[in-house]
Amino acid sequence: MASEYKYDEGSDTWPYFVLALLVFFMVPITARWFLRAISSGSSSKAVEGSIPYNHESLQLANSTQIDKVRAQKRAGRVFNRSLVIVVLGWALAAYIWITYAKEVSLTGFFDPYTILDIPYTASEKDIKSRYRKLSLVYHPDKIGKDLTDKVKEEMEAAFIQINLAYKALTDEVTKRNLELYGHPDGQQEVTHGVAIPKFLVEGRYSQLMILLYFVLIGVILPFVVGNWWSNVKATTKRGIHVDTAASFVRRLADKNPAVVYTPYTVLDWILESAEVTALRGDKSVQEIKDLVLSYFKRESTGSDEELTLRVVSELLPLLTGFIEIATVFKVPDVILAAFDLQKAVHQACTPLGKHRELLQLPYVDAKVVEAQSVKKLGKLLTLSDEEAGKVLGISDSKKLKIALDVAKNIPFIRVLDASFKVPGEDYISPNASAHLVVKFLIKSAALKSCPEIDDLRFTEEETIEDLKNPLRSNDLPPQLPAAYAPYFPGLVSNSWEGFIANQSDNKFIEGTESALLRNVELTNLKLTQKEWIEGKEHVVAISTFKVKLPAPVPPTVGDFHFRLFLKNNAYFGTDVDIPVDMEVKAVPIDQEAVKKAAGLDEDDSDSDSDLDISDPEEDSIAGALAALRGQGVKKSSEADDDESDNESVFTDINTDTEDEGED
Amino acid sequence: MEVDLRYDAKIKGLAIKNGPEHVDPQLQLELEQLNTICTELIGITDAVPSPPTPENFNKDMSRMISKLYEGGVQAFKNGKIQDSEKQFTIAIEVINRRNKFEAFQGTLQELGILLMARADTYLAGKKYVKAFNDADLLIGLMMCTPDNFLRRGVANYFLENYEDARADFQRGLAFDPNNEKLLAELNNVLDKILDENGDYL
């Protein structure tokens, strides 16, 4: 015997095998590349509430460099190694398809229903009538004499098929053959083979094949897996270098509690990261820091402008990573400093100082701004244009108009109410899992005072969906538009991040993760002062933000004090820092059970017991369990007499719970 | 980073020899701490430092400190703020000179009282940055009394850090919700914040 296996001599099968494999790998690779390429393409369109200025419309001095750095980043996402793989892979697939793929022949395949052209549900009667109709057309005796021989032959073959199909559906033996072997004539010859052309295995290419196997398993596989693994090892889940993450952790673990941490401290830590080291080339850390500081001052760094922008844009993912790591350490001071640094990076202004709110505006003269007494956007917008120009140091009326327009459109949060809520309950019970509900209005700094909002508008209808997912409403409003950040080389998705801290030790509560507020209705920004102060429904939009408490409510009854931080990632002055109190109450006493225990409603108890499952008796195991759970327990019968005297004790308890309920 | 650490007879402790010009401040701090504790240990005449119990607390020093404290309070009452400030500062310096092997519990107590007193004198003397530092240290030492938040809040208020002052008052109220002083100051600072924003109620 020449060989035990049948090889793919005619290239019938292996191309399909290779094609299937190829497509199996190419589809996910292509999808990933495509998604990445798209994500960079989205631009800041004029969404409701967006501030439509960028480096081009502001005509910044370094706008060409910003464009260049942006384009490089975008190009990096489109033209990369993945693109090469995608192109080569699909080219190979196309080549195999064109060269080897043949029309699939279904010669060996036999389906009587298709041949007779009837549905699979057809009854025997239908089959018979269909067969008769077809044989009237195809029977050799009925074929027209004027047809060519070729057509005649085809029709005869079709008639044989029709006969076979009819037989298969009616004749017992043929039917069985079809069921067992898939063919009316019984078992067909079955061949098993290897989807590899014979010349590769036997013949002069066989050595090559062995070499190929060796290279594949001995070299390529370890290389690919190793490469992948070292990539996985080199970066954390959030995409920052492991060495960077480790240095952040070390810095935070060694944190000196007696030292004040400023955004500049955080900047120092971040500039030492592996990512920045890779960027800075032969420049020292101090030189890079100087570049970043001049970026904060909006000064040109000359020939290093491009490097500056690239470093600045690299700071952002590092900062996000840093904040995430610092959140685990629960220390607000560094995190708040990191957020200030993030804003400074986005707005190219100083991260410290009392005039940050004004310095984030375009065209401002820092020296003029810092020399005068107006510090807040709200104050600035009460001034006349002329005075505002003096405050900001802008003499060009066109530029002033743009600066004030930006000031007006920065979204501020006015919190109306913040309280804890347990889904499906009216009070907070010990150990419950609760969330914080913040009701707020988005407003422009130009809008003054606060409208009176009817309490009714705060109350929400709790549906079953809300009980399933209490934070559902966070995703309902439209997404915030990209932030105004013309000096920053890249698109900034705007958001607030929420953290809850304990007032007692000023640390984040156990298990805190930042809660992202990204979906907010910004329609309030366009309101006039009159519309704002009237506060009509459908005019002034109330927003809601829910933050899940990562840990259960404290197990003891009492008042607990927390502090909510909402930190914006792009604008100074829009943060929220408010105290929030939580009143934990005991589970209200089941009044029915108490009454029963006191023997007050002996008359009713009989009729009730038929309908309800009565409370378990105190002596029983079920009773003990229920008592542990704090449910009602029926006193055992002997105790009944004694209890009736102590009626007043229970009425006392009753009034207590009622009072609490009204609160 | 490699540095050459050697014993320096002049300072009777470890020092960096032939090291780089810029020494990591963290390392410098640790060296200083090590040298201090060594000096203190050598300074003890006993073979082994006595256990840090309240009994072994240096009473002479306590007397000296309380005298300084009383002198400072007296000076404050007489309106001599400068004097009282000096007295408190000296007292804190004395506390600092206590042997490091003494009970920290007692030291901390003394330090707390004096820092509070000094923060108050600083506030009275309008030295708000210094007052802030003392109050901040007190809160950092977890002496979270409403008064300490009031001190830091007032310092912040006069430093025009109104938002920080508000947060301080509110945190103080978390420990004593009905503290009248805190409530009054909170109202004050909220008005200031509104005014700074050109806003009104």
Interface residues (C-beta under 8 A of the other chain):
Chain A: D254 P257 A258 V260 K354 K375 K376 L377 G378 K379 L380 L381 T382 A445 K448 S449 C450 Q503 S504 D505 N506 D559 H561 R563 D577 I578 P579 D581
Chain B: Q26 D136 L137 G140 M142 C144 E160 N161 E163 A167 Q170 R171 L173 A174 F175 P177 E196 N197 G198 D199 Y200 L201
